[in-house]
Amino acid sequence: MHSIKKTSSRWMVCTGIACVALLASAVPQVRAADFSIKPSITIGEEFTDNVFETNTNVKSDFITRTQPGFVLSYKAPVWDWDLNYTFDYRYYVNGSRKDDMTHDGNLKGLVRLIDEKVFLEVSDSYKRVSLDVNRDTTKESLFLNQSDQNIATISPYVMLRPLPQMTLKSGYRYANTWYKDPLGDNKQDHIGFVNISYELTPKLFLTGDYTYTWELPERNSSFKRHEAYVGPRYEYADKSFIYAQGGVISTSYDKGNNALDPVWNAGLTHTFDTAVATITAGMKYADDPLGRSILQTFYNGSLTKTFPRGSLTLKGSYIESSGTADSSKTYSGGFSGTYEVMQDLNGTLGFTYENYNVPSGTTDRYLVDCGLVYSFAKELTLGLSYKFIDFQSDTIATDNKQVNRVILEVKKIF
């Protein structure tokens, strides 16, 4: 079997050729298409007083960043394409780390093949992600415990209405996941899916979902997984609904281990005049970059309130993880807000508290994020932000540390 890394590279090339071919064949339709492209460039300077986030041998550095990019949109009768891409180059002035570069790109394509019944979705996502599924280090560092990740997918599917009250979506999805860091477990997924929605009344629906996944990791054991859910969805008011689903997940590993887990998910979204409240909860298998089998139980809640000159969001969550990795519990809560200080000047302020509970001990993390952005004419902005991260632990000595980051950025959209 060829390595997944080589497969991913070939997939990227094939995707590019396919896009060029489709756009070339679209030349006769250009007049009917809606096409736009907006280049941009961001130049920034960051100071951090603890670039490696340690409590010994602390090093500070200045980081110069150059981020050219563009946003492209192409809408035609037969297909839609959207591409958002940024190249990110980072120069560490004091040499604490070698020059770093990464990409942040998101391609989405939808081809309408047959009379609004047969479709083809193509997507590619490239970004830097945290290697620890239970702790998102991208919020606190540019590189710590992170890897570049590329996920390329292609999915043909059909949308049918066998009955006036029923909507059926069924298809196949191929996903190729690649990590730049050797710790990441590259993989290929072959996925078959069926989604059914049946209208019992104009506001009450019965939904059912079935997914079959054959996962082929590069290092860990491959497996075949069946997931089935069924439950109601009730839209009791405008933009307000409640739903619940229950089911089972059956997993068969090539090494002979089998697992059968009852699963569920539920949620509530209520829209007020100037606020939206959302609650979600359930169980799911996490997509872990290290390739471990992690079953998570989660509870999330948020409330967003809009004001004449800004908005405020309150949020909280609880996540419990178990499986082939060490069990863990994570509690978090906080707020984020925006405010129009004056015309063309906007401010942001956010605070997040997180508690990580693992077998080796407990760590508290406090994150403060604030900033100002001034908008000049012709889509030119100047931004200044400050981030403070504080870790505290009575049992894990290395988790006692602080980080201060100050970031100045200039962005121009052409």
Beta strands, then each sheet from edge to edge (+ up, - down):
strand 1: 34-48
strand 2: 61-75
strand 3: 79-92
strand 4: 100-114
strand 5: 118-130
strand 6: 146-160
strand 7: 166-179
strand 8: 187-199
strand 9: 204-217
strand 10: 223-237
strand 11: 240-253
strand 12: 258-271
strand 13: 275-285
strand 14: 294-307
strand 15: 310-323
strand 16: 328-342
strand 17: 345-358
strand 18: 361-376
strand 19: 380-392
strand 20: 401-413
sheet 1: 1+ 2- 3+ 4- 5+ 6- 7+ 8- 9+ 10- 11+ 12- 13+ 14- 15+ 16- 17+ 18- 19+ 20- 1+
end
